[in-house]
Amino acid sequence: MFPDREVVIFKRDGIRKTYQELIRDCENLATGLLHLGLEKGDRLGIWSPNHYEWIVTQFASALAGLILVNVNPMYMAKDLCYAIEKVGIKALIAPPSFKKHDYYAMLQEIIPDLEKLPENQGLIRTSRFPNLEHVIIFDKEGRSFRGAWKYSDVTQIGTRQDFQKLEKLEKIIQPDDPANIQYTSGTTGNPKGATLTHHNIVNNAYFVGRRAGYHEHRSIICIPNPLYHCFGCVMGSASAVMHFQTCVFPAPSFESLATLKAVHEEKCTSVYGTPTMFIDMINHPEFNKYVYNSIRSGIISGAPCPPALCEQLVNNFHMKDLQVCYGSTELSPVSHMSILEEPPEERIKSVGHIMNHLESMLVDEEGKCVPIGQKGEVLVRGYSLMHGYWGYEKTEKTDYMLGKWYRTGDIGVMHENGTLSIVGRSKDMIVRGGENIYPTEIEQFLIKHAEIQDVYIIGVPDDRFGEAVCAWIRLDRDSNLTENDIKEYCKDKIAHYKIPKYILFKEENEFPLTVTNKVKKYEMREISIKELRLIQVKSHLEKLLVDKIDF
């Protein structure tokens, strides 16, 4: 419909692509992957920050009936192993490195035979990862790597027969076929692979865009969020494509100044972000250097948003049509979103109304529906509910399902006008600047240290990220481990955002316990706040809090 309209702009890489160019690039990659032997239903991993190749991989995998696996670009070798093994990734696409993360070196660490293979040869065999057959590296400098195909070569090897196969695949792919696996905390244990279908993603992306008004006016959407999150690849790139709009990616990872420049230079009409991202933008010393009068809307999500921040966005960032979104990866992801018919001061009081064609209910501990105005766990059902956790047996659904309803684990209150406010969580998940962190992951990692006897992870208030990771640790009697020792032990082994900011050393009798000898994490949190002198710390920069919201 708009072949010559720009669909993506990657500012740092200097890449601008039209819809016509994007579909051509996606078909070339899809046929290249088919030529390598990937088949419908195979898992294709993308381990990368925001680059054009991420977008191409996203849509190429959908065209070929492959299942895209979003691998967090902050993952270290241990996390990567888990991601590959959990869902049986067959091919992995990545850049050689990003900032301090040497992706290729980590691949060599987990696949030692990689360095014995010739350059530009990505067909691998490893007993540790029996499903993994291909490593594909994209490098702007055009370098070759042992044991890895060049991405540029893969995009050129598709034959006529491969294109014919792709054409046939496009006709047999079904709406309920899995399309995307995203790792999420779930409700218990290690991260699970939330498996989303084409039906889940296409419809959620479409209705988010429609509620944002993308079907009514030309939109240039600035997306500083990571593509490996649903915020970036469903609410962002997929939603824009559904409505033939343009995405602007300021930098490979979030940089507040790069985002402000991108808005100014590209005259963006909408800006996405978590509260932490917007706080960093508004407080950047060069904020007043740029012009933002092109902005009319924006979406804030990923963590609770303080009203004072919303006021700043409406008044100083021109977001008259600011909208709040709420949901979870398991819901593809948006279940609730503000409607533009309500004034801004009303929109920011809640996470909005249930999305079109979805249902929401709040229940008590017995699973019974609570009246309007009373607290209850938020349940959602409808088209957006994931296919399931990859490899998770249907008989094991009881921890995240209540009948046909998905249990979010969040505690909310529904108001008379149908809007929802989130007032707490019934699960232990920590939300740090939009990153979901499940304590069990960190606990299981730290307990492997020979001098640590017991460890518990909780979230405590943080003025920038909303929450920070705090560890309660009981050491061996003869141990001399320090806080710095533990942080060094974590460094380069787990993602940086999982490393505890605070570490409290405790004796066995200092852990608050229930009558059944389970730790009371809510009491631990209260104690930690007092000991760390965080009583006055509010989620998301106390300096933005004001007594009166003036729109």
Secondary structure, DSSP 8 states (H G I E B T S, - for coil): --TTSEEEEETTTTEEEEHHHHHHHHHHHHHHHHHTT--TT-EEEEE-SS-HHHHHHHHHHHHHT-EEEEE-TT--HHHHHHHHHHHTEEEEEE-S-BTTB-HHHHHHHH-GGGGGS-BT--B---SSSTT--EEEE--TT----BT-EEHHHHTT---HHHHHHHHHHHHH--TTSEEEEEEE--SSSS-EEEEEEHHHHHHHHHHHHHHTTTTTS--EEE--S-TTSHHHIIIIIIHHHHTT-EEEE-SSS--HHHHHHHHHHHT-SEEEE-HHHHHHHHT-TTGGGS--TT--EEEE-SS---HHHHHHHHHHS--TEEEEEEE-GGGSSEEEE--TTS-HHHHTTSS-EE-TTEEEEEE-TTS-B--TTSEEEEEEEETTS-SEETT--GGGGGGTEETTEEEEEEEEEE-TTS-EEEEEESS--EEETTEEE-HHHHHHHHTTSTTEEEEEEEEEEETTTEEEEEEEEEE-TT----HHHHHHHHTTTS-GGGS-SEEEE--GGGS-B-TTS-B-HHHHHHHHHHHTT-TT--SS-GGG--S----
